[in-house]
Amino acid sequence: MRSFGLSIVLLVFGWIAKGQDGIKEYSIVVTKPEAEYTIDVQGTMDPENVEIDIENLGDQPVVNPRMTVNGAYDWYDVKSMVKEITRGCETDEEKALAIWSWVHWKRFQREAHDDSSLNPVRGLNGYGYGICGHTSAWLKCLFTAADLKARVWEITGHTVSEAFYNGAWHMLDGNVKVFYLDRDNRTIASLATLEQDKWLINQIISKRT
């Protein structure tokens, strides 16, 4: 947990132990412009960590607090999200595929009517759901934050995204969770290639008999 600002604050952290009475507490007085500290909640099984509540009991505001869990979930902005997602990636292709995979496993299908959910920070920290338009917007934003060129295409009844790496565009659909390989059976095809060569799509679609 990090707190920013020149205020002196008191933070109280509590975690409820399932099956036990009462709430365990931890408190600290923050006297520096930036403070960072770790809270050990003794794992998830004994006791089971049900929730963590954070409360400022001081008379000054905490500015831009951030929380991470076991070195992950630092989703404060798109740069911190991409840093976590692409950790260990060495090439632009690895970054693009890591972002695509991360997004499609972190979302579920449901319409979101608030336009703010198009932002991946708001969408994935708060909502956790969206349809193809939201997913493509998240991917484009995260690709761009990873220094990859990206774009979004509106096609018939659907929205998809593309990332540019290895000198070409590649269609990565985070909503349907699919991409299509080119004729070399290795390169992820672009939307333009798929439009010209429908066989690339048809070959992997199971036909009902």
C-alpha positions in Angstrom: 0.0 0.0 0.0 1.4 3.4 -1.0 0.1 6.8 0.1 1.2 10.0 -1.5 0.9 13.6 -0.2 2.2 15.7 2.7 -0.4 14.7 5.2 0.0 12.8 8.4 -2.6 10.1 8.4 -3.5 7.0 10.4 -4.6 4.0 8.4 -6.3 1.1 10.0 -6.4 -2.2 8.1 -8.7 -5.1 9.2 -9.2 -8.5 7.8 -12.1 -10.8 8.8 -11.1 -14.3 9.7 -13.8 -16.7 8.6 -15.2 -18.8 11.4 -13.5 -16.6 14.1 -14.9 -13.8 16.1 -13.7 -10.3 15.7 -11.5 -8.4 13.3 -7.7 -8.3 13.3 -6.3 -4.8 12.9 -3.1 -3.1 11.9 -2.5 0.6 12.1 0.3 3.0 11.1 0.9 6.7 11.3 2.2 8.0 7.9 4.6 11.0 8.4 6.4 11.0 5.0 5.3 12.3 1.6 5.4 8.7 0.4 5.0 5.5 2.4 5.0 1.9 1.5 4.5 -1.1 3.7 3.4 -4.7 3.7 0.6 -6.4 5.6 0.8 -10.2 6.2 -2.7 -11.7 6.4 -1.4 -15.2 7.0 -2.5 -16.8 3.8 -5.9 -17.7 2.6 -6.7 -20.9 4.5 -6.0 -20.5 8.2 -7.7 -18.1 8.8 -9.4 -17.6 5.5 -9.1 -14.0 4.4 -12.6 -12.8 3.6 -12.0 -9.1 3.1 -9.6 -6.2 3.9 -11.0 -2.8 4.9 -8.9 0.3 4.7 -9.8 3.4 6.7 -8.2 6.8 7.1 -8.7 7.9 10.7 -6.5 11.0 10.3 -7.6 14.6 9.6 -5.8 14.8 6.2 -6.6 13.0 2.9 -4.6 10.2 1.5 -3.7 11.0 -2.0 -3.5 8.3 -4.7 -3.5 5.2 -2.6 -2.4 2.0 -4.3 -2.7 -1.7 -3.2 -1.0 -4.8 -4.7 -1.5 -8.4 -3.7 1.6 -10.7 -3.6 3.3 -8.4 -6.2 0.3 -8.4 -8.5 -2.8 -6.4 -9.2 -1.0 -3.1 -9.5 -3.6 -1.8 -12.0 -3.4 1.9 -11.0 -3.0 3.0 -14.6 -2.4 1.4 -18.0 1.4 1.6 -17.7 1.4 -0.4 -14.4 -1.1 -2.9 -15.9 1.1 -3.5 -18.9 4.2 -3.8 -16.8 2.6 -6.6 -14.9 1.0 -8.3 -17.9 4.2 -8.3 -20.0 6.6 -9.2 -17.3 9.2 -11.6 -18.8 8.2 -10.8 -22.4 11.1 -10.1 -24.7 9.5 -9.4 -28.1 6.7 -7.3 -29.4 4.9 -10.5 -30.4 5.1 -11.9 -26.9 3.8 -8.7 -25.4 0.8 -8.6 -27.8 -0.1 -12.2 -27.1 0.3 -11.7 -23.3 -2.0 -8.7 -23.3 -4.6 -10.5 -25.5 -4.5 -13.6 -23.3 -4.7 -11.5 -20.1 -7.7 -9.5 -21.2 -9.8 -12.4 -22.4 -9.2 -14.3 -19.2 -10.0 -11.3 -17.0 -13.4 -10.4 -18.5 -16.8 -11.8 -18.9 -19.6 -11.1 -21.4 -22.1 -8.5 -20.3 -23.2 -5.1 -21.7 -21.8 -2.1 -19.8 -23.7 1.1 -20.4 -21.3 3.5 -18.8 -18.8 4.9 -21.3 -16.1 5.1 -18.6 -15.9 1.3 -18.7 -14.2 1.7 -22.1 -11.1 2.6 -20.1 -9.2 -0.6 -19.1 -8.3 0.8 -15.7 -12.0 1.5 -14.9 -13.3 -1.5 -16.8 -11.0 -4.2 -15.3 -10.7 -2.7 -11.8 -14.4 -2.1 -11.4 -16.7 -3.6 -13.9 -14.9 -6.7 -15.1 -17.3 -7.1 -17.9 -18.1 -5.7 -21.4 -18.9 -6.7 -24.9 -16.7 -6.7 -28.0 -16.5 -2.9 -28.2 -15.2 -2.6 -24.6 -12.7 -5.5 -25.1 -11.3 -4.0 -28.3 -10.9 -0.6 -26.6 -9.1 -2.2 -23.7 -6.7 -4.1 -26.0 -5.9 -1.0 -28.1 -5.2 1.0 -25.0 -3.0 -1.7 -23.5 -1.2 -2.4 -26.8 -0.4 1.3 -27.1 0.9 1.5 -23.5 3.2 -1.4 -24.4 4.6 0.8 -27.3 2.8 -1.3 -30.0 0.8 0.3 -32.8 -2.9 -0.8 -32.5 -6.2 -0.2 -34.1 -9.9 -1.2 -33.8 -12.2 -2.3 -36.6 -15.9 -2.3 -36.7 -17.1 -5.2 -38.8 -20.6 -6.6 -39.3 -22.1 -7.0 -35.9 -18.8 -7.2 -34.1 -15.7 -5.2 -33.1 -12.1 -6.5 -33.2 -8.6 -5.2 -32.5 -5.3 -5.5 -34.3 -1.7 -5.1 -33.0 1.3 -4.3 -35.2 4.5 -6.3 -34.7 7.1 -8.1 -36.8 6.3 -5.6 -39.6 2.6 -6.5 -40.0 -0.8 -6.2 -38.5 -2.4 -9.1 -36.6 -6.0 -9.6 -35.7 -6.5 -10.5 -32.0 -10.1 -10.9 -30.9 -10.3 -10.7 -27.1 -14.0 -11.0 -27.0 -14.5 -14.2 -28.9 -11.1 -15.3 -27.7 -9.7 -16.2 -31.1 -7.1 -15.5 -33.8 -6.5 -17.1 -37.1 -3.3 -18.4 -38.5 -2.1 -17.4 -42.0 -1.2 -20.0 -44.7 2.2 -20.7 -43.1 0.3 -22.0 -40.0 2.5 -19.9 -37.8 1.7 -16.2 -38.4 -1.4 -14.6 -36.9 -3.3 -13.2 -39.9 -4.5 -9.6 -40.2 -8.1 -8.6 -40.8 -7.3 -7.7 -44.4 -5.8 -11.1 -45.0 -8.9 -12.8 -43.5 -11.1 -10.8 -45.8 -9.2 -11.9 -48.8 -8.7 -15.5 -47.8 -11.9 -16.8 -46.2 -10.4 -20.3 -46.1 -8.3 -19.3 -43.1 -11.5 -18.9 -41.1 -13.5 -21.8 -42.6 -10.8 -24.3 -42.0 -11.1 -24.1 -38.2 -14.9 -23.9 -38.0 -16.6 -27.2 -37.1 -19.4 -27.9 -39.6 -22.5 -29.6 -38.3 -23.4 -32.8 -40.1 
